[in-house]
Amino acid sequence: MILLLLFITACFLAYSNGANDNFKGVATLFGSGTTNYKKAINWATITTFSGSVTAIFLAEQLVKNFSGKGLVPNELIQTPNFAIAIALGAAITVFSATRIGMPISTTHSLVGALFGAGVMAVGSDFNFEKLGNTFLMPLIVSPLMAAILSFLAYLLLKFIRKQIPNLNTTTPTLFGISSFKILDSLHYVSSGIVSFARGLNDTPKIVGLLIIIKTFEIEWSMISVAIVMALGGLLNAKKVGETMSKKITKMNSGQGFTANMITGILVTTASIHGLPVSTTHVSVGSLFGIGTVTKKADYKVIGKIVLSWILTLPIAAIMSAIIFKVLDLLA
């Protein structure tokens, strides 16, 4: 029964993750008017699911990191109560933010939940050094890198465009093809890459909580999480999608393509190297970089998002600590 409860809470986390995160990769498609909401979320669902399935083969290190291995004693990792507290604490935090349209980080929620349940369980035996080096540093550095790189990439691409005569007319062409069509196609591809990278990076984090279910293979865990994550995006992504697409900064297709390109490169690289970066932080950082260079960023909205990021970790930590204590008392 307790293992079934663990699986259900992990699915709740996957659903909340899909609802809050799935649209982020295609937000620039919708925000720039390249396509409508329905087509954007369908494209996000397909490419995110593909990334989740690919994670079976490429993301073993992330599965280990988010099982809590190295942060707490191994015997604690084998207890379902610990994993349930982490999954449920993170899920409640992410789902609550989704309901009000705030794009927060599932990664940050999981880190907070790991910290809360871990400290409640083992106190000073918790590995604070690994928490900082393996988890917190990538989360802090990644949005700053994304903002700087998208800022520079947009300036570079804008400079290159001005050097090509055919791209500076009212009907720009490249090799005889409308540059608008080429750009839209590249924009779709870059959005797909971001969504693929998100599925690749996020699915193992949730599956890491299920490794104590010895009878449930990692491959089937990945597929189950991928399906539930897709449902969360299809059914509950609208509010966060509006925030990401319309409220951070106004953008055109070229600007959206640049932001997605930087996000996709950073998140994919992090996934392959086992670094738990947040797609949310990276994508918002990229959009902020674009908004800064175009002077169209809404700093009030960005301030609210940053505040929600600051609150994510302590809220998830408190929730998971309380849940672990209650489960421990009921055991």
Secondary structure as GFF3:
##gff-version 3
##sequence-region A 1 331
A	DSSP	alpha_helix	2	21	.	.	.	ID=ss1
A	DSSP	three_ten_helix	22	26	.	.	.	ID=ss2
A	DSSP	alpha_helix	27	31	.	.	.	ID=ss3
A	DSSP	alpha_helix	37	58	.	.	.	ID=ss4
A	DSSP	alpha_helix	60	65	.	.	.	ID=ss5
A	DSSP	alpha_helix	74	77	.	.	.	ID=ss6
A	DSSP	alpha_helix	80	99	.	.	.	ID=ss7
A	DSSP	alpha_helix	106	122	.	.	.	ID=ss8
A	DSSP	three_ten_helix	123	125	.	.	.	ID=ss9
A	DSSP	alpha_helix	128	130	.	.	.	ID=ss10
A	DSSP	pi_helix	131	136	.	.	.	ID=ss11
A	DSSP	alpha_helix	137	163	.	.	.	ID=ss12
A	DSSP	three_ten_helix	165	167	.	.	.	ID=ss13
A	DSSP	beta_strand	173	174	.	.	.	ID=ss14
A	DSSP	beta_strand	177	178	.	.	.	ID=ss15
A	DSSP	alpha_helix	179	207	.	.	.	ID=ss16
A	DSSP	three_ten_helix	208	210	.	.	.	ID=ss17
A	DSSP	alpha_helix	218	236	.	.	.	ID=ss18
A	DSSP	alpha_helix	238	242	.	.	.	ID=ss19
A	DSSP	pi_helix	243	247	.	.	.	ID=ss20
A	DSSP	alpha_helix	253	272	.	.	.	ID=ss21
A	DSSP	alpha_helix	279	294	.	.	.	ID=ss22
A	DSSP	alpha_helix	299	330	.	.	.	ID=ss23
###
